[in-house]
């Protein structure tokens, strides 16, 4: 069985010894179970006479770590049984064009997780409003007047670019701040770019919880991502900033319909960012499962559960 991973360019650069990355664990588990794994990036995809190809590297495992052969192979994507589409945002034009390549993949031959078409159709910030009752109050706008009105009502707000990741560009704003105009103009590029604006949740000072899905299942294991010392949000992936968290049964149950909806859309692997029971973002491009931390905190092997789930989808696709 041949498996292709489309990973981020920076992840390719630091491919070895990078056990903070979800792909590290999944790739290693596939290799340990005898699967052939190849890796590529979106700039190494191509379309020739309507046939999708990838220039890719073969990965291998050695002494518990993963490496890759530096030589490139030119392979039809349809020759892979499974493709894991997991490049990181920003979801810019290059990213969108990469998803178009996969419109030409024969889905009867190759299973793709998450579905690039579904990723293209689902903005991680904006489409959270599909679950409006589970979100903090919010608006999506580029209007300074709209944002000021929202700020006056809620007194403290969070402003987010729609296509970034890992907290990049996210800012808070309090009513009466002397920098209100410049912050709004900067975020909206002088009222020319849509952004997500949310009511600030006071418990954000304790960080946000990552709730993880596999298909229709909401996993019991989860972690709390703590803010960095010099920021109001989590932006540094290190052991001291990721602690064990609990997922109460009532909270888990209210997220089950979210998992089912995403799975039905072709997004079986997803992660929620949650503060005080409210969803602030839905991660579907390359969701991090914090496998290293979950395994340490819960004494489990989450990568095995994830790969078993992926293979169950693959075998169902084949049958």
C-alpha positions as CSV (number, residue, x, y, z in Angstrom):
1,X,0.0,0.0,0.0
2,X,1.4,3.4,-1.1
3,X,0.4,6.5,0.9
4,X,1.2,10.1,-0.1
5,X,1.4,12.9,2.5
6,X,1.1,16.5,1.2
7,X,2.9,18.4,4.0
8,X,4.0,22.0,4.6
9,X,7.3,23.2,3.1
10,X,8.6,24.2,6.6
11,X,7.7,20.7,7.8
12,X,9.7,19.2,5.0
13,X,12.7,21.3,6.0
14,X,12.5,20.0,9.6
15,X,11.2,16.5,8.8
16,X,13.5,14.5,11.0
17,X,13.3,14.5,14.8
18,X,10.1,16.7,14.7
19,X,7.9,14.8,17.1
20,X,5.8,18.0,17.9
21,X,4.2,17.6,14.5
22,X,1.1,15.3,14.0
23,X,2.4,14.0,10.7
24,X,5.6,12.7,12.3
25,X,3.6,10.3,14.4
26,X,1.1,9.2,11.7
27,X,3.9,8.7,9.1
28,X,6.0,6.7,11.5
29,X,3.1,4.5,12.5
30,X,2.3,3.8,8.9
31,X,5.9,2.9,8.2
32,X,6.1,0.7,11.3
33,X,3.0,-1.2,10.0
34,X,4.7,-1.9,6.7
35,X,3.1,0.8,4.5
36,X,5.0,2.7,1.9
37,X,4.9,6.4,2.6
38,X,5.9,9.3,0.3
39,X,5.9,13.0,1.0
40,X,5.5,16.1,-1.1
41,X,4.6,19.7,-0.9
42,X,2.1,21.8,-2.9
43,X,4.8,23.3,-5.1
44,X,5.7,19.8,-6.2
45,X,2.2,19.0,-7.5
46,X,1.4,19.1,-11.2
47,X,-1.3,18.4,-13.8
48,X,-0.3,16.9,-17.2
49,X,-3.0,16.3,-19.8
50,X,-5.6,16.2,-17.0
51,X,-3.6,13.7,-14.9
52,X,-2.4,14.8,-11.4
53,X,1.2,14.0,-10.5
54,X,3.5,14.7,-7.6
55,X,7.3,15.0,-7.3
56,X,7.8,13.2,-4.0
57,X,10.3,11.7,-1.6
58,X,10.1,8.3,-0.1
59,X,10.1,8.3,3.7
60,X,11.6,5.6,5.9
61,X,11.9,4.8,9.6
62,X,15.1,4.2,11.5
63,X,15.7,3.8,15.2
64,X,12.3,5.2,16.0
65,X,12.7,8.3,13.9
66,X,11.7,9.2,10.3
67,X,13.8,10.3,7.4
68,X,13.3,10.7,3.7
69,X,15.3,9.9,0.5
70,X,16.4,13.2,-0.9
71,X,15.9,12.1,-4.5
72,X,12.6,12.9,-6.1
73,X,10.2,10.4,-7.8
74,X,7.6,11.5,-10.3
75,X,4.4,9.6,-9.5
76,X,0.7,9.7,-10.6
77,X,-1.4,10.6,-7.6
78,X,-3.9,8.1,-8.8
79,X,-1.3,5.4,-8.1
80,X,-1.6,6.0,-4.3
81,X,-4.2,4.2,-2.3
82,X,-4.4,7.1,0.1
83,X,-3.4,10.8,0.1
84,X,-3.2,12.8,3.3
85,X,-3.7,16.4,2.3
86,X,-2.2,18.4,5.2
87,X,-0.4,21.6,4.2
88,X,-0.7,24.4,6.7
89,X,-2.4,27.7,6.1
90,X,-2.4,30.5,5.0
91,X,-5.1,29.4,2.6
92,X,-3.8,31.7,-0.2
93,X,-4.0,31.4,-3.9
94,X,-1.2,28.8,-4.1
95,X,-3.0,26.7,-1.5
96,X,-6.3,27.0,-3.4
97,X,-4.7,26.1,-6.7
98,X,-3.2,23.0,-5.0
99,X,-6.7,21.9,-4.0
100,X,-7.8,22.2,-7.7
101,X,-5.1,19.6,-8.6
102,X,-7.0,17.1,-6.5
103,X,-10.3,17.7,-8.4
104,X,-8.6,15.5,-11.1
105,X,-7.8,12.6,-8.8
106,X,-9.9,9.5,-9.3
107,X,-11.7,9.0,-6.0
108,X,-12.4,5.4,-6.8
109,X,-8.6,4.7,-6.8
110,X,-7.4,7.2,-4.2
111,X,-8.9,8.2,-0.8
112,X,-8.0,11.8,0.2
113,X,-8.2,13.0,3.8
114,X,-9.2,15.7,4.4
115,X,-11.0,16.3,1.1
116,X,-9.3,19.3,-0.5
117,X,-12.6,20.4,-2.1
118,X,-14.1,20.4,1.4
119,X,-11.2,22.3,2.8
120,X,-11.5,24.9,0.0
121,X,-15.2,25.3,0.8
122,X,-14.7,25.6,4.6
123,X,-13.0,28.6,6.1
124,X,-11.7,27.7,9.6
125,X,-12.8,31.0,11.1
126,X,-15.9,32.0,9.1
127,X,-17.6,28.7,8.8
128,X,-17.5,28.2,12.6
129,X,-20.7,30.3,12.4
130,X,-22.4,27.1,11.1
131,X,-22.5,26.3,14.8
132,X,-23.6,29.7,16.0
133,X,-25.1,28.6,19.2
134,X,-21.7,27.1,20.3
135,X,-19.7,30.3,19.5
136,X,-19.1,33.6,21.2
137,X,-20.9,36.5,19.7
138,X,-19.2,37.5,16.4
139,X,-19.3,39.3,13.1
140,X,-17.4,39.0,9.9
141,X,-16.8,42.4,8.3
142,X,-14.3,44.9,6.9
143,X,-16.3,47.9,8.1
144,X,-14.7,50.1,10.8
145,X,-18.1,51.3,11.8
146,X,-19.4,47.8,12.3
147,X,-16.4,46.8,14.4
148,X,-16.6,50.0,16.5
149,X,-20.3,49.3,17.1
150,X,-19.5,45.7,18.1
151,X,-16.7,46.9,20.4
152,X,-19.0,49.4,22.1
153,X,-21.5,46.6,22.9
154,X,-19.0,44.0,24.1
155,X,-16.2,46.3,25.5
156,X,-13.5,43.8,24.6
157,X,-13.1,41.9,21.3
158,X,-10.8,39.7,19.4
159,X,-9.9,40.4,15.7
160,X,-8.8,37.6,13.5
161,X,-7.6,37.4,9.9
162,X,-9.6,34.7,8.0
163,X,-6.8,32.7,6.4
164,X,-3.9,32.6,8.8
165,X,-3.0,30.0,11.5
166,X,-1.3,29.5,14.8
167,X,-2.6,32.7,16.2
168,X,-0.9,34.8,13.5
169,X,-2.2,38.3,13.3
170,X,-4.9,37.8,16.0
171,X,-5.3,40.9,18.2
172,X,-7.5,42.0,21.2
173,X,-9.0,45.4,21.5
174,X,-10.7,47.1,24.5
175,X,-13.2,49.9,24.4
176,X,-11.5,53.2,24.7
177,X,-8.1,52.1,23.5
178,X,-6.3,55.0,21.9
179,X,-5.1,52.7,19.1
180,X,-8.6,51.6,18.1
181,X,-8.6,53.2,14.7
182,X,-5.1,52.1,13.7
183,X,-5.7,48.5,14.9
184,X,-9.0,48.2,12.9
185,X,-7.4,49.8,9.8
186,X,-4.4,47.5,10.1
187,X,-6.5,44.4,10.5
188,X,-8.9,45.2,7.7
189,X,-6.3,46.8,5.4
190,X,-8.1,50.1,5.5
191,X,-11.6,48.4,5.3
192,X,-10.7,46.4,2.2
193,X,-10.3,42.9,3.8
194,X,-12.9,40.8,5.7
195,X,-12.0,39.7,9.2
196,X,-13.6,37.7,12.0
197,X,-14.5,39.7,15.1
198,X,-15.5,37.8,18.3
199,X,-16.5,38.9,21.8
200,X,-13.5,38.3,24.1
201,X,-14.0,35.5,26.6
202,X,-12.4,36.3,29.9
203,X,-11.3,32.7,30.5
204,X,-9.0,33.1,27.5
205,X,-6.4,34.1,30.0
206,X,-6.2,30.4,30.9
207,X,-5.7,29.5,27.2
208,X,-7.9,27.4,24.9
209,X,-8.7,23.7,24.8
210,X,-8.1,21.5,21.8
211,X,-11.0,19.1,21.3
212,X,-10.3,16.5,18.6
213,X,-12.5,14.6,16.2
214,X,-12.0,11.4,14.2
215,X,-15.0,11.0,12.0
216,X,-18.2,11.1,14.1
217,X,-16.2,10.5,17.3
218,X,-15.2,13.2,19.7
219,X,-12.1,12.0,21.4
220,X,-12.0,11.8,25.2
221,X,-8.4,13.0,25.3
222,X,-7.7,16.7,25.0
223,X,-5.1,19.3,26.0
224,X,-5.1,22.9,27.2
225,X,-2.9,25.3,25.2
226,X,-1.7,28.0,27.6
227,X,-0.9,31.6,26.5
228,X,2.7,32.6,26.2
229,X,4.2,34.9,28.7
230,X,4.2,37.8,26.3
231,X,0.9,37.2,24.5
232,X,-2.8,36.7,25.3
233,X,-2.9,33.5,23.2
234,X,-1.1,30.2,22.6
235,X,1.7,30.7,20.1
236,X,4.6,28.6,21.2
237,X,4.4,24.8,20.9
238,X,6.5,23.6,23.9
239,X,5.8,21.2,26.8
240,X,5.3,23.9,29.4
241,X,2.5,25.5,27.3
242,X,0.5,22.3,26.7
243,X,-1.1,20.7,29.8
244,X,-3.7,17.9,30.3
245,X,-7.3,19.0,30.1
246,X,-10.6,17.3,30.8
247,X,-13.6,17.1,28.5
248,X,-16.8,16.9,30.6
249,X,-19.5,14.5,29.2
250,X,-22.0,17.3,28.7
251,X,-19.4,19.3,26.7
252,X,-18.5,16.3,24.6
253,X,-22.1,15.6,23.8
254,X,-22.7,19.1,22.5
255,X,-19.8,18.8,20.1
256,X,-20.9,15.4,18.6
257,X,-23.2,17.1,16.1
258,X,-20.2,19.2,15.0
259,X,-18.1,16.1,14.4
260,X,-20.9,14.5,12.4
261,X,-21.5,17.6,10.3
262,X,-17.8,18.0,9.5
263,X,-17.4,14.3,8.7
264,X,-20.4,14.4,6.3
265,X,-18.7,17.3,4.5
266,X,-15.5,15.3,3.9
267,X,-13.6,16.6,6.9
268,X,-13.2,13.6,9.2
269,X,-10.1,14.9,10.9
270,X,-10.7,18.2,12.7
271,X,-9.8,20.0,16.0
272,X,-11.8,22.6,17.8
273,X,-10.3,25.4,19.8
274,X,-12.6,25.9,22.8
275,X,-12.7,28.5,25.6
276,X,-15.3,28.2,28.4
277,X,-17.3,25.7,26.3
278,X,-17.4,28.0,23.3
279,X,-15.9,27.2,19.9
280,X,-13.6,30.0,18.7
281,X,-12.2,28.2,15.7
282,X,-12.4,24.9,13.8
283,X,-9.1,23.5,12.5
284,X,-9.6,21.4,9.3
285,X,-6.5,22.1,7.1
286,X,-3.8,20.3,9.0
287,X,-5.3,19.9,12.5
288,X,-2.7,19.2,15.2
289,X,-3.6,16.2,17.5
290,X,-0.8,17.1,20.0
291,X,0.1,13.4,19.9
292,X,3.4,13.7,21.9
293,X,1.6,15.6,24.7
294,X,-1.6,13.5,24.7
295,X,0.5,10.3,24.9
296,X,2.5,11.6,27.8
297,X,-0.5,13.0,29.7
298,X,-2.9,10.1,29.1
299,X,-0.5,7.1,28.8
300,X,-1.9,6.1,25.4
301,X,-0.7,5.8,21.8
302,X,-3.0,8.2,20.0
303,X,-1.1,7.7,16.7
304,X,-2.4,4.1,16.6
305,X,-6.0,5.1,17.0
306,X,-5.6,7.7,14.3
307,X,-4.0,5.4,11.8
308,X,-6.5,2.6,12.5
309,X,-9.3,5.2,11.8
310,X,-7.7,6.3,8.5
311,X,-7.2,2.7,7.4
312,X,-10.8,1.9,8.3
313,X,-11.9,4.7,6.0
314,X,-9.6,3.4,3.3
315,X,-10.8,-0.2,3.4
316,X,-14.4,1.1,3.4
317,X,-13.5,3.2,0.3
318,X,-12.0,0.1,-1.4
319,X,-15.0,-2.1,-0.7
